[in-house]
Amino acid sequence: MSNNRRDFLKTLTASMLTPMVAGGSVQQFGEKVGTISSSKKPNVIFMICDDLGAGDLGCYGSKIPTPNLDRLAAQGTRCTRYNAAHPICSASRAALLTGRYAPRSHTPGALFPHSKVAMAREERTLADVFREQLYRTHAIGKWHLGDDAGYLPTDRGFDSFFGVPYSDDMQPLPLLRNRAMVEADTDRDELTPRYTAEALKILGAETDQPFFLYLAYSYPHDPARGSKAFRGRSAFGNYGDAVEEIDWSVGQVLVALNKTGKEDDTIVIFTSDHGPWFQGSPGQTRGRKGSTFEGGVRVPFLVRRPGYVPSGAISDAWIGHLDVLPTLAKWCGLKLPPISLDGRDVSAALMHQQELPAKSVLYFSPAGGKDDLHAIRSGPWKMRIAQCTGEIYVNDQTMGKESMLLPRPELYNLDSDPMESFDISDRHPEIIALLAAEIEEQMETFPKTTQDEYRVLRDRVASRVTPPAAAPRVVTGPLPNWAWEPADRR
């Protein structure tokens, strides 16, 4: 990118950023807070839900009781502008574990049982880089990055795996231990308590070797389920039952950490793979799972490390899944993979509440089983260039549909308009031009398959009568006699 464009994007983003810390009492920085100086490598527990929305936790405004997660937020930092790297399961998890956009690893939106494709073998995962530094690496729960030999967690850097190969709405749903099948079609109702029991065994192991635990809950993905102990307990139906049970599980993990004396030496992170599906709350954002509106990718993100990450802080930094690998590598003294990453170390935002330089982020859609580019964001400025056909407000279902290039780019300022309701592209042509040039430059770094899909998309232009923020119209003939359109849409 040219220096002029980098400087401009940095300036326009910095000018719109809000303070990184708000509300509550924030832990005062001492000698230890905000530094990475201990010679002892920290443990890491990374908990990720399936389809949990940005507004589904009490600490994010939900009425669903989540006392353990609320306590975790109070003991650490809660992020309000944290985005997944993709609005669908497999692609989001691939990006999280590699620090690279899913199209780079040829990971489609969602893998189905016995799929012939999976996350590319040459990719290096978080587990790979942890194990290189002699960490014990464990995966529990939903995997969804390949169920064939050579693609299971124990083939991708994890020493052990206990869980299921894909989503809870797929069948049969085998329960695996490492590569062996334990149950051909497991009891979906008992997944959360069984994952929890397995995590407690790992936490109770007597060893001085540091560990990385990837705990991937199967819920509240549809059909959301609570175990017998939680069924009917919530005032919010099956979905609420599932969320309350996940909160219980997190509480069990935190209690175990405290009892084993590992609490002060463990980084705890909690998040989701993307926005909610049919049920659940996307918070004060537009869209849901599958959508490249913010509701499809905005997720909760809580991080705690006593003495390093300030407690009671709220971060408004624009960060996301792509940044997890480089940030944990910095905190844990890991060697980065010898391949270019799309994420960056965001320690300054999480540990010091500093503003970050502008960095453009791309939004890909899984429409029609492809990875079409829909949007680019730099700080609060988001430019949409494409949209799925079929829905006016959200894209809950993208399979069988296609993306179309919008007749004109749309521009939203997420600071003043988090619901992406007001297109202001005509007010800022200079930002449109710079972000469009940034897309062209970044696309040159992607695999040929992604570039080819982008070229096809650019030739599939929606009708000019498509209103701003609407699903693309494909009308090619004359308008009905009753319809009137402004001259610039005819």
N, C-alpha and C positions, 0 to 999 in steps of 0.2 A: 504494500500500500504506500502511496506517496506520502511524504512527510506532511504536505499541506493537508491532505485528507485526514491523516492521523491527528494532527493538531486540531483540526476543526471538530472532529468527532469528540476529542477529549474535552474541548472547550464547551461544546453544546451540551455534553452530558454533565460535566461538572457544574454548569450553570443551573441545571435543573434538579440536582441531587438534593434530597432532604437530609437532615442530620441522621447519622447512623444509629444513635442511641436515643430512646425515648422512654418516658414513663418510669415507674418503679424505682426502687433504690438499687443502684449499681455498685457492685463490689469495688472498693478502692484498690488501685494497683499498688502492690507491694513489690519487694525485690523479685519474687517468683512470678507474679502475674505478668503475662505478656512476653515472657522469654521462653526459649527452648534451650535450657542449659543442663538439665539433669542427664547424667551418663546412663541412667537406667531407661531402657526403652519402654514406652508405655504400652499397655494392652489396648486393644480397640474392640469395642462392640458396636457393630453397625446394624441397626434394626430398620427394616424397610417393609412397609405394608403394600398391599395390592389394591389400588383404586381408592385409597383414602384421600378425601378432599382437603383443600386448604382451610375450609371452615368446619372441619369435623371434630376438632379438639376443643376442650373448654378454654384453654389458653389462647385459642384463636377465635373465641366468640361463640362456640357451640354450646347448646344446652345439654348435650350428652355428657354425663359425668365422666371425666377423665382425670381423677385426682393425682394419680401417679405420674402421668405425663405432664400435668400442670406443675407438679413439684420439680420434675426434671427441668422444665423451662425456667422455673424460678432459681434453680441452682446453676443454670448455665445461661446460654444465649439463645434467644428465639429469633428466627429469621422470617421476615415478612415478604421478601421479594426473592424467594428461592424457587428456581424453576428446574423441573426435570428436563432432560435433553430430548425427549420425544413423548408424544401423547399416547403411546401404546406400549404394552408390557415388555416384550423381548428387546425391542430397539432401545427402550429407555434403560434397561438393565445392562445391556451391552455397553452403552455410552458411559454409564456410571462406573462399571468395573474396568474400563479401559482408558477413560479420560478422552475419548475420541467419538465423534459423531458416528451413529450406527451405520450410515451408508459406507463408511470407510471399512467396516468389518463385515460388510455384506449381510447385515442382520436385518431381516424384514420386520415389520411392525409387530406381529405376533406369530410365533411358531406353533404349528399344530402337531398332534401326536404323529410320530414317525416321519416327520418332515425331512425332506432331502437336503435342506439347507440349514445352516446354523451359524453362530458367530465364528468367523474365520479362525482357523487354527493358529495362524501366525501372530494373532493378537496376544498381548501380554496383559494379564489381569492384575487387579489389586492383590489377589492371593499369590500370584507369581512373585510380585516384588516384595511382599511380606515374607514369603518362605525363603527367598534369597538371603534375607537378614536373620534367618534361623528362628522365625516365628512359627508357632503352631498355628495352622490355618484350618478353620472349621466352617462348613456351610450347613445351615439347618433351614428347612422350609422349601419354598417354591424356587425352582431353578429357572426353567423356561429359556435356556440358551442352547438347547440341543439335547435330545434324549438318546442319541445313537452312541455307539462305542467311539471313544475319542473326544466326545463333546460334553461329557458329564463333569460335575464339579471336581472330582478327583483326577480328571484329565486336564483341568484348567487352573492348577495351583493349590487346590485344597487338599489337606491331608485326610479329611473325613467329610462325609455327607450323610445326612439323615433328612429325608424329605420326599417331595414329589417332583416329577420332571416338568410339569406345566400347570396351567390354571385349574382351579377347582370346578370349572364348568365343562371340563373336557373328560371324556371317558374312553376306556376305564382309567382310573387314577391310581397307578401303582405307588406304593410306598417303598422307597429304596434305602438301603444302608450301603454307602459307598456305591459299588456297581451292582450289588445283588438285590433282587426283589424280595422284600419282606412280606408284602401283601399285594395280591394282584389287583385288587380294587379296594382301597382303604376306606375307612369310615370318615367321611368328610367332616362330620360333626365334631370329631375329637382332634382335629389337626392342631389347633392352638394349644391345648393343654399338653399334647405329645411333643410339640416343638419346645414348649417351655421346660418340660422334664428333661429333655435332651440337653438344653442349654445349661440347666442347673448341674447336670453331671459334669459338663466340661468346666464350668466355673469352680466346681468342687475338687477338681484334680489337683493333687499335690505336686507342683513343679514350679521351678523358678524361671522357666522358659516363657517369654512373652507370647501372647496369643492374639490372633485376629479372628473374631467370631462374626460371621455374616448370618444374621437371623432374619429370614425373609418370610413374614407371615403370609398366609394364603388369602386372608380376608382384609377388608370387607368386600372383596370382589363378589360380583353377583354369581350365583345365589348366596348372599351373605348368610353365614351360619354361626350360631353360638353353640357351645357344648351343652350337655344336659344341665350343667351347673348354672349356665347363664341364659338358657332359653326362656324367654318371657320375662326376663328381669328388667329389661330396658323399657322406658316409655316411648322408645323410638323404633319399635318393631325389630325384625331380624337384623337389620343393618345396625341399629343401636346396640343390640346384644353383642354383635361381633366386635364393635368398637370398644365396648366396655370390657370384653374379655381380653382384647389386646392390651388395654390399659392395665388390667390385672396382671397379665404376663410380664409387662414391663416392670411392674412393681416387684414381682418375684425375682426378676433378674437384678434389680437394684438392691434388694435386701440381701441376695446371695453375695453380691460384690462387697457389701458392707461387712457381712459375717466373715468372709474370707480375708478381710484386710486388704483387698485389692482396689478399693474405691478410689483412693487418691492417685493410683497409678494407672487408671483406666480412662480412656476417652470413650464417652458414650454418645452415640448419634442416633437420632430417630427421624425417619422421613417416609415418603411414599414414592411409588414409581411414576405416578402421574396423577391427574385429576380424577374425580369420581365418575362413575358410569351412570346408570339410571338413577340410583339413589345417592345420597350424600350431598355435601355442600361444597361448591367451589369457592365459597367466600364471596367477597365483593369483586368478582371477576366474571367475565362472559365466557360461556362455553363449558364443555365437559370433556371427558375422555374421548380421544380420537380427534379432537378439535385443536387447531393451532391458534385459537383464541387463548387468552391467558388461563382461563379455567381448565383447559386441557393439560396444562403443564405446571401451573402454580401449585406447590405442595408445601406441607409443613416441613420445617427443618429445625431440630433442636440439637444443640451440642453442649456437652458438659465435660470439662476437665478441671478439677479443683486446682486453683492456684495459677492456672494458665489462661483459661477462658473466663472472663468476668461473669459473675452471677447477676441475675436480675437485669440483664441487658437485652435490648431489642435492636436487632440489626436490620436496617433498610437497604443494605447493599444488594446490588444486582449480581447474584451468584447462582450456582446451580450444580447439577450432577457432574458436569464435565470437570468441575474444579475439585472434586473429592480426592481423586488419586494424587494430583500434584500437591495438594494441601497436606494430606496425611503423610506423603513421602517426606515433606519438610519436617513435620512434627515428629515423625518416628525414625528419621535418619535412613530412609530407604533410597535406593538408587532408581532413578527414573528409567523407564524403558527406552531403548535406543531407537525411538520412533517419534515423530512429531505428535504432540498432544494438542487438543483443542481447548482444554481447560488450563487453568493457571492456579498458582498458590494464592489463596485469598486469606492468608493468616492475618494480614493487616486489618481486614474488616472484622474478622471474628475475635481477634485478640486485643486489638487496639482501637476498634471502631473508626478506623480511618477510611476516607473516601478512596475508591479505587479508580485508576485510569479507565477511560472508556474502552470497551471491548465489544465488538460486534458478535452477535449470536444468531445463528440460523435456526429456523423452525421448519422441520420436515413433516409432511403428512403421509400416513399409510394408505391413502386412498387407492382403491383398486389393487392392493398388494404391492404398490410401488413406493418409492420415497420421493415424492414431489416436493420441491421447495415452495413453501407458502409465504414465508415472511423473514424479515431480518429486524433485529432490535439492537440499538446502541444506547445503553442507559435507558431513560424513559421513552425514547423515540422508537416507535415500532412501525415499520412499513410492511404492509401486506401486498403481495403481488399476485396471489392466486388463492382460490377457495374451492371447496368441494361443491359439486352439484347436489341438489336434492333437499337441502334444509335452509331455512331463512335465518334461524337464530343460532343453532348449534349443530354440530356434526356428530351426533352420538353413534351413528353407524356409518362407517366409511367403506365397508366391503361392497364391492359391486358398483361403486360410484367412481367418478373420475374427477380430477382437478382441472380447472380451467383458469387460464390467465385472465386476470381482471382487466377490463377495458382501460383502466387507468389505475396506477398504484394508489393505495389508501395510506394515510399517515395518522397515527394516534399518539398522543402524549399520555403515557401511563401514569404520570404524576397527577395530572389534572383530570384524567379520564380513564381510570382503571378498568371500567366496563367496556372500553373500546366502542363507544357509542357515537363519537363525533369525528368524522373524517375531516382533517384540517390540511390535506395535501396542497390545496390551492393557496394556503397561507405561507407555506414553507417549501417552495420549489428547490431551494438550494440544498435542503436536507434530502429531499427525494433524489436529486441528482447524485449526491455523495453516497447514499446508501445503495442506489442502483449500481454505481460503479464498484462498490465494495462487494456486492453479490457476484458480479462478473469476475472479479479477481479471485474471490474465494472458490468459486466453482471450478476454476482451473486446477485446484489442488485435489479434487475428488476423483474417485475411480471413473473409468470410462462409462460404466453403466449408469452412474448418477448423472454424468454430463449428458449422456444421450437422452435420459428421461427429461432433463431440463430443456434440451433443445426441442423435444416433442411438445412439452408443455408450452413453450413460447409460441408454437404454431397453433395451439388450441385456445384461441382467444374467445372470451365470452362476448355476447352481444353488447353493443354500446348502450343499450337501454337498461342495462343492469344498474340499479341504484347503488350508491355507496353503502357498504356493509351488508348487502344482500347476497344470497347465494347466486352464483352466476346464472344469467339467463342465456338460453341457447337459441332464442328466437332469431331467425334469419329473414323471415318475410316481413311484410308491412305490419305496423301496429293496428290493433282494432280501431274502428272509427271513433270509439269513445275515448281512446287513450291520448293523452298529451304528454310530451316529454320536452324538457329544455333543449335548446338548439345543440348544446355540446354533447348530448347523448343520442342524437339522431344519426 
